[in-house]
Amino acid sequence: MSLSKKMLRDIKINKTQFLAIFLMAFLGIFAYCGIYGEYYGLVQTSDAYYTQTNMADGWIYNTSFDDSSIDKISEFSTESDRQLVIQSVADFDNKPDIKLHFVENGTISKFYSAEGEDFNPSDESGVWLDKRFADEKDLTVGDKITFEFDDVNITKEIRGIGYSPEYIYESSPSSLTPDFSQMGFAYLSHEAYPKDLDYNTLLVKYDGSDSDFKEKLDDSLEYLSFTKKEDQLSVAKFSDEMAQHKMIGDVFPIVFILVTFLSLLTTMTRIVTLQRTQIGILKAVGYRDRTIILHYVSYGFFPVLAGAVLGLITGPMIIPQMFYPTMSATYSMPSWNPGFDVSFIYISALMVVLSVFVTYMSCRRISKENPANTLRPKAPNMSSNSLIEKSRFWNRLSFNMRWNWRDARRNKFRAFMAIVGVMGCVALLIAAFGMNDCMGELKTWEYDNISHYESKLLLSNNANPMELYYILNYTNGSFIMQQSIEIKANDVEDTVVLLASNNTDLISYTDSHKNPIDIDEGDVSISTKLADKFNLKIGDEIKWHIVGEDKWVASKIGQIHAEPISQGLIMSPNTLEDQGLNFTPTNILTKDKFGENYDSIKSVSSMGKMKESWDNVTQAVMMMVYVVTFVAVALAILVLYNLGILSFTEMEREIATLKVLGFKTDVLRKLLLTQNVIFTAIGFVLGIPLGFYFMTLMMNAAGDSLYYVPSLTWGNILLTAVITFAISIGVNLMFSDKINDLNMVEALKDVE
């Protein structure tokens, strides 16, 4: 028989083990290339989008930019473009907010036209509109649209519909997810502005670092604020999303690849050991050691190669398409394409090369033996009596426990493989379920423990004060002020949220343990996550200003609170006014369900709508939970099934001997089940802290806006235990049925 026919016969005989190796190699590369294909798709697509539209490196804000200011900035920038960016109200029943960009040149952060004409900075009668808003309002190229701002109405014809690189993510005032029926943006020529135009925003491109540019900017002119690209809201939000996906891609596939190598080493060691006689015959008839080694190396090479190639092809095709529909509901880009990186090929090739090395290590030793020794059966693994076996405690153990203890000591690597395999599966399940628990806990913390109102009313910019007070009394509500602010401390800057609110039972402030706290009158409280980021403690001073206003104020931190979703400052209206700023309500909170129409009320968000918005925000995370859960269960089945085959095959002789000695089938089944359950229990216990570590890595990559306290719930542990032990016991019962069909003659015969 030729070696190729022998290999095919061996693969057929051991098809379940080779199938398990193929599937584990496939799942490892499939998960790695798929998750990273989704991540690289986001990176490559957004980078190409930013390059195509010449995304700004920074935004400088001021009350106006004259020619002398531009001349000064041009000395240390490569390109600049002035814009007037103002808020307007579109002429629709719900009065949506539209941010207008009156553009001088349109060369930086260029509008991307998906329909109609490219942006023309000289067209004073046209407007280029946000595609998501246009779709919500059924607007098309050629339609007219009217905007109201500063007591002026302008009507323009839609020349183009598309996207802007500054608005991949748009923040909604009424929900966590963008509500495109309520908001949008538009680009117009500077010639379309009906009054004398004072630019308030300067987009710049520059070489060198952000800090160098800002240092030169500070030395050149007075300005309100500067935002570098990585801190721009849309860029930062999308970067946080990509970072979380990358972290998942970094962690989980490694478990698959590690377990695949261990399974391959175990399988090939067993096959080579069982085929000692055949190897001896091959050596005796003249086959060289190199030929024999190459023959057995091919056993590991082909299944892993097939699995790696299939995973390399299908992973980037399938997994990204599972995430992009949920991603595109929150983020806006012209296209969503899976990505590819040369590391996919390297990792796949490395996996194949290492599989060859692992297989080589399993057959290297036997190939060096002379034919006479190889023809003899391998001596069984022996072990000396351990301290436990010498103690009185040993005699109190049942035969079941003593037999399994000695079997594990004789086959340490198989025991190690079983424990590591279960540990990896448990770690993945703990991490997946932990992410699910964390998302649920954040939702409960924000919308049950902190928020006690039923409706949140967003006030119009031109609200009637008399009408507002009527609504306030009618609903028995409370005014709050929520504004974006820029904060500076310890050479760190960030844009966060200011909440100014009177003491009301509609909001409960909490600490890191979710216990209610009171924020004292006169105190400025900072959120825990923001305090950690800025390295601040009570008594430290910060500087901040409301975005769009030029007045900076200095405040001392009086308290630290914990907020799961929105990071920033909290103070009372009186404290705000003591800082020299006006309390300008932006919302009314009420316990009532509010459905009336008032000109002063722009929109209403119910508690149900806000919870639904949270569910939409976490859809991508939940999809990742489902994917990780599926592959973890698949890994558990493959690992335990493969180990079950290996254990049963290695113990055939012992089991047959015990049957001859009169042991019943049920007793032998219990022997196998006990060992499996013990290994599963050890792997389960060791997998819990590893899973908690994985979960912490995932949640730490969730971005700057979310704050959570890592926790491991009993429900998570119990559900993981049920899945793990159910798979372990189920797989074991499958193999224990083979005891009845055991060929006693084959199992007990010796080499002749």
C-alpha positions in Angstrom: 0.0 0.0 0.0 1.3 3.4 -0.9 1.7 6.1 1.8 -0.9 8.3 0.1 -3.5 5.4 0.3 -2.4 4.8 3.9 -3.0 8.4 4.8 -6.5 8.4 3.2 -7.3 5.2 5.1 -6.1 6.6 8.4 -8.0 9.8 7.9 -11.1 7.8 7.2 -10.6 5.7 10.3 -10.0 8.8 12.4 -12.4 11.1 10.5 -14.0 12.6 13.6 -10.7 13.7 15.0 -9.6 15.2 11.7 -13.0 16.8 11.2 -12.7 18.4 14.6 -9.2 19.7 13.8 -10.5 21.1 10.5 -13.5 22.8 12.1 -11.4 24.3 14.9 -8.9 25.7 12.4 -11.7 27.0 10.3 -13.5 28.6 13.3 -10.2 30.2 14.5 -9.4 31.8 11.2 -13.0 32.5 10.4 -13.5 34.4 13.6 -10.1 36.2 13.3 -10.5 37.3 9.7 -14.2 37.9 10.0 -14.0 40.2 13.1 -10.9 41.9 11.8 -12.4 42.1 8.3 -15.2 44.1 9.8 -12.8 46.3 11.8 -10.5 46.9 8.9 -13.5 47.6 6.7 -14.5 50.4 9.1 -10.9 51.7 9.2 -10.2 51.5 5.5 -13.6 52.8 4.4 -13.5 55.7 6.8 -9.9 56.5 6.0 -10.6 56.5 2.2 -13.7 58.7 2.9 -11.7 61.2 5.0 -9.0 61.3 2.3 -11.4 61.7 -0.6 -13.2 64.6 1.2 -9.9 66.1 2.6 -11.0 65.9 6.2 -9.8 68.8 8.4 -7.0 68.3 10.8 -8.5 70.8 13.2 -11.3 73.3 13.8 -10.7 76.7 15.2 -13.8 78.6 16.6 -14.0 82.3 17.1 -16.6 85.1 16.8 -15.1 86.1 13.4 -12.0 85.4 11.3 -10.7 88.4 9.3 -8.1 88.4 6.6 -5.3 89.2 9.0 -6.2 86.2 11.2 -6.0 84.0 8.1 -2.6 85.4 7.2 -1.2 84.6 10.6 -2.6 81.0 10.6 -1.4 80.4 7.1 2.2 80.8 8.3 2.0 77.4 10.1 -0.9 75.7 8.3 -1.0 74.1 4.8 -4.6 74.9 4.0 -7.6 76.7 5.5 -11.2 77.2 4.7 -13.6 79.6 6.5 -17.2 78.7 7.3 -20.1 80.3 9.1 -21.8 77.4 11.0 -25.2 78.3 12.5 -28.3 76.5 13.7 -31.5 76.8 11.8 -35.1 75.4 11.7 -36.4 73.8 8.6 -39.9 74.5 7.4 -41.6 71.3 8.5 -44.3 70.6 11.1 -41.9 69.2 13.6 -39.4 72.1 13.1 -36.3 70.0 12.7 -32.9 71.5 13.6 -30.6 71.9 10.6 -27.0 73.0 11.0 -26.1 75.3 8.1 -22.6 75.6 6.8 -22.0 78.7 4.7 -18.7 77.8 3.0 -16.1 80.0 1.5 -14.2 77.5 -0.6 -15.4 74.0 0.2 -12.0 72.4 -0.1 -11.7 71.0 3.4 -14.1 68.4 4.8 -15.8 68.5 1.4 -19.5 67.6 1.0 -19.9 64.2 -0.6 -22.7 64.2 -3.2 -24.5 60.9 -3.5 -27.2 62.4 -5.7 -27.2 65.6 -7.9 -24.4 68.0 -8.4 -21.1 68.4 -6.6 -20.9 71.2 -4.1 -20.4 74.6 -5.8 -19.2 77.4 -3.4 -20.4 80.0 -5.9 -24.0 78.9 -6.3 -26.0 81.3 -4.1 -29.4 79.7 -4.9 -28.6 76.1 -4.1 -28.3 73.9 -1.0 -26.6 70.5 -0.5 -28.6 68.5 2.1 -27.9 65.6 4.5 -29.1 62.4 2.8 -30.4 60.8 6.0 -32.6 63.9 6.7 -33.7 64.0 3.0 -34.7 60.4 3.0 -36.8 60.9 6.2 -38.6 63.9 4.7 -38.8 62.4 1.1 -36.8 65.2 -0.4 -35.2 64.9 -3.7 -32.8 67.0 -5.9 -34.8 70.0 -7.3 -37.1 70.4 -4.3 -37.2 73.7 -2.5 -36.5 73.9 1.2 -36.8 76.9 3.6 -34.6 77.6 6.6 -35.3 80.0 9.5 -32.5 81.6 11.6 -31.9 84.9 13.2 -35.4 86.0 12.3 -34.6 85.4 8.6 -36.1 82.9 6.2 -34.2 81.7 3.2 -35.5 79.3 0.5 -33.1 77.3 -1.6 -33.2 74.6 -4.2 -31.7 71.3 -3.4 -28.7 70.8 -5.8 -27.3 67.7 -4.1 -28.0 65.1 -1.4 -25.2 63.3 0.3 -22.8 63.0 3.3 -20.2 65.0 5.2 -17.1 63.5 6.8 -17.9 65.7 9.9 -21.2 63.9 10.4 -20.5 60.2 10.3 -22.1 60.3 13.7 -24.7 63.0 14.5 -25.7 63.6 18.1 -29.4 63.9 18.7 -30.8 66.2 21.4 -33.7 63.8 22.2 -32.2 60.3 22.0 -28.9 58.4 22.1 -29.4 57.4 18.4 -29.7 60.0 15.7 -33.3 60.9 14.9 -33.0 62.1 11.3 -36.5 63.4 11.2 -35.5 65.9 13.9 -32.0 66.9 12.8 -29.6 67.2 9.8 -27.1 69.5 8.2 -26.8 71.5 5.0 -24.0 73.2 3.0 -24.5 76.5 1.2 -22.3 79.0 -0.6 -21.1 81.9 1.4 -22.9 84.0 -1.2 -26.2 82.5 0.0 -26.0 84.2 3.4 -28.5 87.1 3.4 -26.5 89.4 5.7 -23.0 90.6 6.2 -21.1 87.4 6.8 -18.7 86.8 9.7 -17.1 83.4 9.6 -17.1 81.7 13.0 -15.3 78.5 12.1 -11.9 77.9 10.4 -11.1 74.5 9.1 -7.3 73.9 8.9 -4.9 71.3 7.5 -1.4 71.2 8.9 1.8 69.2 9.1 3.3 68.2 12.4 1.7 67.4 15.7 -1.5 68.7 17.1 0.3 70.1 20.1 2.8 72.0 18.0 0.0 73.5 15.9 -1.9 74.6 19.0 1.2 76.1 20.5 1.7 78.2 17.4 -2.0 79.1 17.3 -1.9 80.3 20.9 1.0 82.5 20.2 -0.6 84.0 17.1 -4.2 85.2 18.0 -7.0 85.1 20.4 -9.7 82.5 19.7 -12.5 80.7 21.5 -11.5 77.1 21.2 -9.6 74.6 19.0 -10.7 71.0 18.3 -8.2 68.5 16.8 -9.5 65.8 14.5 -9.4 62.9 17.0 -11.5 64.9 19.4 -14.2 66.0 16.9 -17.5 64.4 18.0 -18.1 62.3 14.9 -14.5 61.1 14.6 -14.2 60.3 18.3 -17.5 58.4 18.5 -16.7 56.3 15.4 -13.1 55.7 16.6 -14.5 54.4 19.9 -16.7 52.0 18.0 -13.9 50.7 15.9 -11.6 50.3 19.0 -14.1 48.1 20.7 -14.4 45.9 17.6 -10.6 45.7 17.3 -10.3 44.6 21.0 -12.8 41.8 20.4 -10.8 40.7 17.3 -7.6 40.8 19.4 -8.8 38.5 22.1 -11.3 35.8 21.1 -9.8 34.1 18.0 -6.5 33.5 20.0 -8.4 31.0 22.1 -9.5 29.0 19.0 -6.1 28.9 17.5 -4.4 27.8 20.8 -7.0 25.0 21.3 -6.6 23.9 17.7 -2.8 23.4 18.2 -3.4 21.5 21.5 -6.0 19.3 19.8 -3.7 18.6 16.9 -0.8 17.7 19.1 -2.9 15.4 21.2 -4.5 13.7 18.1 -1.3 13.2 16.2 0.5 11.9 19.3 -2.2 9.3 19.7 -2.2 8.3 16.0 1.5 7.9 15.9 1.5 5.9 19.1 -1.2 3.6 17.8 0.7 3.1 14.5 4.1 2.2 16.0 3.9 -1.2 14.4 3.2 0.2 11.0 6.0 2.7 11.4 8.3 -0.1 12.4 7.4 -2.1 9.3 7.9 1.0 7.0 11.3 1.5 8.6 12.1 -2.2 8.2 11.3 -2.3 4.5 13.5 0.6 3.7 11.5 3.8 4.1 13.7 6.7 5.3 12.9 8.6 8.5 12.4 11.8 6.4 9.8 10.1 4.3 7.9 8.8 7.3 8.0 12.1 9.0 6.7 13.9 6.0 3.9 11.4 5.7 2.6 12.0 9.2 3.2 15.7 9.0 0.7 15.8 6.1 -1.9 14.5 8.5 -1.8 17.8 10.3 -1.0 19.9 7.3 -4.0 19.2 5.1 -6.9 19.5 7.6 -5.5 22.8 9.0 -4.7 24.1 5.5 -8.3 23.4 4.3 -9.8 25.0 7.4 -7.5 28.0 7.3 -8.2 28.7 3.6 -11.9 28.3 4.0 -11.9 30.6 7.1 -9.8 33.1 5.3 -12.3 33.3 2.4 -15.6 33.1 4.2 -14.8 35.1 7.4 -14.4 38.6 5.8 -17.4 37.8 3.6 -19.9 36.8 6.3 -19.1 38.4 9.7 -18.9 42.0 8.5 -22.3 41.8 6.8 -23.8 40.7 10.2 -22.7 44.0 11.8 -23.0 46.6 9.1 -26.8 46.8 9.0 -26.9 47.7 12.7 -23.9 50.0 12.4 -25.4 51.9 9.4 -28.5 52.7 11.6 -26.3 54.9 13.8 -23.4 56.0 11.5 -23.6 57.6 8.1 -21.1 56.8 5.3 -21.5 56.5 1.6 -20.5 52.9 1.6 -19.9 50.0 4.0 -17.3 47.5 2.7 -15.5 44.6 4.4 -11.8 45.2 4.7 -8.8 43.0 4.1 -5.3 43.0 5.6 -2.2 41.1 4.7 -2.1 39.9 8.3 -5.0 37.6 7.5 -2.7 35.6 5.1 0.2 35.7 7.6 -2.0 34.4 10.5 -3.4 31.7 8.3 0.0 30.7 7.0 1.4 30.8 10.5 -1.3 28.5 11.7 -0.5 26.0 9.0 3.2 26.2 9.6 2.7 25.8 13.4 0.4 22.8 12.7 3.3 21.2 10.7 5.7 21.9 13.6 3.2 20.5 16.1 2.7 17.4 14.1 6.5 17.0 13.6 7.1 17.2 17.3 4.5 14.4 17.9 6.3 12.0 15.5 9.9 13.1 15.7 10.8 10.9 18.6 9.4 7.6 17.3 11.1 8.2 13.9 14.5 8.0 15.6 13.9 4.6 17.1 15.3 1.6 15.3 12.8 -0.8 13.6 13.1 -3.5 16.3 12.1 -1.1 19.1 9.3 0.5 16.9 7.7 -2.9 16.3 7.2 -3.4 20.0 4.2 -1.8 21.6 4.8 1.4 23.5 5.2 0.8 27.2 2.2 2.2 29.1 2.7 5.5 31.0 3.8 4.8 34.5 3.6 7.0 37.5 5.0 6.7 41.0 2.7 6.8 44.0 1.9 10.4 44.9 1.5 11.7 48.5 -2.2 11.3 48.2 -1.9 7.7 47.3 0.4 7.1 50.3 -2.0 8.8 52.7 -4.9 7.2 54.7 -7.2 9.4 52.7 -6.5 7.4 49.6 -8.1 4.3 51.1 -11.3 6.2 51.8 -11.7 7.1 48.1 -14.0 5.0 45.9 -12.5 2.9 43.1 -14.0 5.4 40.6 -12.0 8.3 42.1 -8.8 6.3 42.5 -8.9 5.0 38.9 -9.5 8.4 37.4 -6.8 10.0 39.6 -4.2 7.5 38.3 -5.4 7.7 34.7 -5.0 11.5 34.8 -1.5 11.2 36.3 -0.5 8.8 33.5 -2.0 11.0 30.8 -1.1 14.5 32.0 -1.2 16.1 28.6 -4.6 14.8 27.8 -5.9 16.1 31.2 -4.2 19.5 30.5 -5.8 19.7 27.1 -9.2 19.0 28.5 -8.9 21.6 31.2 -7.5 24.3 28.8 -10.2 23.6 26.2 -13.0 23.9 28.7 -11.3 27.0 30.3 -11.2 28.7 26.9 -14.9 28.0 26.2 -15.9 29.2 29.7 -13.9 32.4 29.3 -15.6 33.2 26.0 -19.1 32.5 27.4 -18.4 34.5 30.6 -17.1 37.4 28.6 -20.1 37.3 26.1 -22.7 37.0 28.8 -20.9 39.6 31.0 -21.0 42.1 28.1 -24.7 41.4 27.9 -25.1 41.9 31.6 -23.1 45.1 31.6 -25.3 46.6 28.8 -28.4 45.6 30.8 -27.1 47.1 34.1 -26.2 50.4 32.4 -29.7 50.6 31.0 -31.2 49.9 34.4 -28.9 52.3 36.2 -29.6 55.2 33.8 -33.3 54.7 33.2 -34.5 53.2 36.5 -32.1 54.3 39.2 -31.3 57.8 38.0 -34.2 58.9 35.7 -37.6 58.9 37.3 -39.5 60.9 34.7 -41.8 59.7 32.0 -41.3 62.5 29.4 -38.4 64.7 28.5 -39.5 67.8 26.6 -37.0 69.5 24.3 -37.6 73.3 24.2 -37.5 75.3 21.0 -34.8 78.0 20.6 -37.4 80.7 20.4 -39.7 79.3 23.1 -42.3 81.7 24.7 -41.4 82.0 28.4 -45.0 82.4 29.4 -46.0 79.3 27.5 -43.0 77.4 29.1 -44.1 78.3 32.6 -47.7 77.2 31.8 -46.4 73.9 30.6 -44.1 73.5 33.6 -47.0 74.0 36.0 -49.4 72.0 33.9 -47.1 69.0 33.9 -45.7 69.5 37.4 -42.3 69.3 35.8 -38.8 70.7 36.3 -36.5 72.7 34.2 -33.0 71.4 33.4 -30.2 72.8 31.2 -28.1 70.5 29.2 -25.2 72.0 27.1 -22.0 70.8 25.5 -19.0 72.3 27.3 -15.3 72.2 26.7 -13.2 71.4 29.8 -9.5 71.8 30.4 -7.4 70.4 33.3 -3.9 68.9 33.7 -3.1 69.6 30.0 -6.1 67.4 28.9 -9.1 68.8 27.0 -12.4 67.2 26.2 -15.9 68.1 25.1 -18.5 66.8 27.6 -22.0 67.6 28.9 -23.1 70.1 31.5 -26.3 69.4 33.5 -27.8 72.2 35.6 -30.8 71.1 37.6 -32.7 72.0 40.7 -33.2 69.5 43.4 -36.0 67.3 42.1 -37.2 63.8 42.6 -37.2 63.3 38.8 -33.4 62.7 38.9 -31.3 60.8 41.4 -27.6 61.4 41.3 -25.6 58.3 42.2 -22.1 57.2 43.3 -20.0 54.4 41.7 -22.0 51.8 43.8 -25.2 53.1 42.3 -26.3 54.5 45.7 -28.2 57.9 45.6 -26.3 61.0 46.6 -27.1 64.7 46.9 -25.1 67.3 45.1 -24.9 70.2 47.5 -25.7 73.8 46.6 -22.6 75.6 45.5 -20.8 72.4 44.6 -19.6 71.5 41.1 -19.7 67.7 40.6 -17.7 65.9 38.0 -18.4 62.3 36.8 -16.1 59.6 38.0 -14.9 58.5 34.5 -14.1 62.1 33.6 -12.3 62.6 36.9 -10.2 59.5 36.2 -9.4 60.7 32.7 -8.3 64.2 33.9 -6.6 62.8 37.0 -8.8 65.1 39.2 -9.9 64.8 42.8 -12.1 66.9 45.1 -10.6 70.4 45.6 -8.9 70.5 42.2 -9.6 73.3 39.8 -10.9 73.0 36.2 -11.5 75.5 33.4 -14.5 75.2 31.1 -16.8 77.1 28.8 -20.1 76.4 27.0 -19.4 75.5 23.4 -20.2 78.5 21.2 -19.6 81.1 24.0 -16.3 82.8 24.6 -16.4 83.1 28.4 -14.2 80.6 30.3 -14.8 80.0 34.0 -12.7 78.3 36.7 -14.4 76.0 39.1 -13.3 73.8 42.0 -14.4 70.2 42.1 -16.7 69.9 45.1 -18.1 66.3 44.5 -17.7 63.3 42.3 -20.7 61.4 41.0 -21.1 58.4 38.8 -23.0 58.5 35.5 -23.3 55.5 33.2 -24.0 57.1 29.9 -23.2 60.8 29.8 -19.9 62.2 31.3 -19.5 65.8 32.4 -20.4 68.3 35.2 -23.5 68.6 37.3 -24.5 71.7 39.4 -27.6 73.7 40.4 -28.9 76.7 38.5 -27.7 79.0 41.4 -24.2 77.5 41.3 -24.2 78.1 37.5 -25.2 81.7 37.9 -22.6 82.1 40.7 -20.0 81.2 38.0 -21.3 84.2 36.0 -23.3 82.2 33.5 -27.1 82.3 32.8 -29.3 79.3 33.5 -31.1 78.8 30.1 -33.5 75.8 30.3 -33.2 73.3 27.4 -35.7 70.7 28.6 -38.6 70.1 30.9 -38.8 66.8 32.8 -42.2 65.4 33.9 -43.7 62.3 35.3 -46.7 62.7 33.0 -47.1 61.3 29.5 -47.0 64.4 27.3 -48.7 64.5 23.9 -49.9 68.1 23.4 -48.6 70.4 20.7 -47.1 73.7 21.7 -44.9 76.0 19.6 -42.4 76.1 22.5 -41.9 72.3 22.6 -39.7 71.1 19.8 -40.0 67.3 20.5 -40.9 64.9 23.3 -39.0 61.8 24.3 -40.8 59.2 26.4 -39.0 56.9 28.7 -40.0 54.0 26.4 -38.5 55.8 23.4 -35.3 56.5 25.3 -34.9 52.8 26.3 -35.6 51.8 22.7 -32.9 54.2 21.7 -30.5 52.6 24.1 -31.3 49.2 22.6 -30.5 50.5 19.2 -27.2 51.9 20.3 -26.2 48.5 21.8 -27.3 46.4 18.8 -23.7 46.1 17.5 -22.5 45.0 20.9 -25.3 42.5 21.2 -24.5 41.1 17.8 -21.0 40.6 19.0 -22.4 38.8 22.1 -24.4 36.4 19.8 -21.4 35.7 17.6 -19.0 35.0 20.5 -21.7 32.8 22.2 -22.1 30.8 19.1 -18.4 30.2 18.5 -17.8 29.5 22.2 -20.5 26.8 22.2 -19.2 25.4 18.9 -15.7 25.3 20.3 -16.9 23.5 23.5 -18.6 20.9 21.4 -15.6 20.3 19.2 -13.0 20.3 22.0 -15.0 17.9 24.3 -16.0 15.7 21.4 -12.4 15.4 20.2 -11.2 14.7 23.7 -13.9 12.2 24.3 -12.8 10.2 21.2 -9.1 10.4 22.4 -9.9 9.4 25.9 -12.1 6.5 24.9 -9.5 5.2 22.3 -6.6 5.5 24.8 -8.6 3.7 27.5 -10.1 0.9 25.3 -7.6 -1.7 26.7 -8.3 -0.7 30.3 -12.1 -0.7 29.8 -11.9 -4.1 28.1 -9.9 -5.4 31.0 -12.4 -4.1 33.5 -15.2 -5.7 31.6 -13.4 -9.0 31.7 -13.0 -8.6 35.5 -16.8 -8.3 35.7 -17.4 -4.5 35.9 -20.9 -3.6 34.6 -21.4 -1.2 31.8 -23.1 1.4 34.1 -20.0 1.4 36.3 -17.7 1.9 33.3 -19.9 4.7 32.1 -19.6 6.3 35.5 -15.8 6.1 35.3 -15.8 8.0 32.0 -18.4 10.5 33.1 -16.6 11.2 36.4 -13.3 12.0 34.7 -15.1 14.3 32.2 -17.0 16.2 34.8 -13.9 16.7 37.0 -11.9 18.1 34.1 -14.8 20.3 33.1 -15.2 21.5 36.7 -11.5 22.5 36.9 -11.6 24.2 33.5 -14.8 26.0 34.5 -13.3 27.4 37.7 -10.2 28.6 36.0 -12.1 30.0 33.0 -14.2 32.3 35.2 -11.5 34.9 36.1 -10.1 34.7 32.5 -13.6 35.4 31.2 -13.9 38.3 33.6 -10.6 39.7 32.3 -11.8 39.4 28.7 -15.0 41.1 29.6 -13.2 44.0 31.2 -11.0 44.4 28.1 -14.1 44.6 25.9 -15.9 47.1 28.1 -12.9 49.3 28.6 -12.8 49.7 24.8 -16.5 50.9 24.7 -15.4 54.6 24.6 -15.2 57.7 26.9 -19.0 58.2 27.2 -19.9 54.9 29.0 -19.0 54.3 32.6 -19.6 50.9 34.2 -18.5 49.0 37.2 -17.2 45.5 36.2 -19.3 42.8 37.8 -19.8 39.1 37.5 -23.3 38.0 38.2 -24.4 34.6 39.5 -26.8 34.4 36.6 -23.8 34.7 34.2 -21.9 32.0 36.1 -25.0 29.7 36.3 -25.9 30.0 32.6 -22.3 29.3 31.6 -22.2 26.3 34.0 -25.4 24.9 32.5 -24.1 25.2 28.9 -20.6 23.9 29.7 -21.7 20.9 31.8 -24.6 20.1 29.5 -22.2 19.9 26.5 -19.7 17.9 28.6 -22.2 15.3 29.8 -23.9 15.1 26.5 -20.7 14.4 24.6 -19.6 11.9 27.3 -22.9 9.9 27.0 -22.4 9.6 23.3 -19.1 7.8 23.8 -20.1 5.8 26.8 -22.6 4.0 24.5 -19.6 2.6 22.6 -18.7 0.5 25.7 -21.4 -2.0 24.6 -19.9 -2.2 21.1 -16.3 -2.6 22.2 -14.4 -5.3 20.3 -12.9 -7.2 23.2 -10.5 -9.2 21.1 -9.1 -6.2 19.3 -8.8 -4.2 22.5 -7.0 -6.9 24.5 -4.8 -8.5 21.8 -1.0 -7.8 21.9 1.4 -7.3 19.1 2.5 -10.7 17.8 
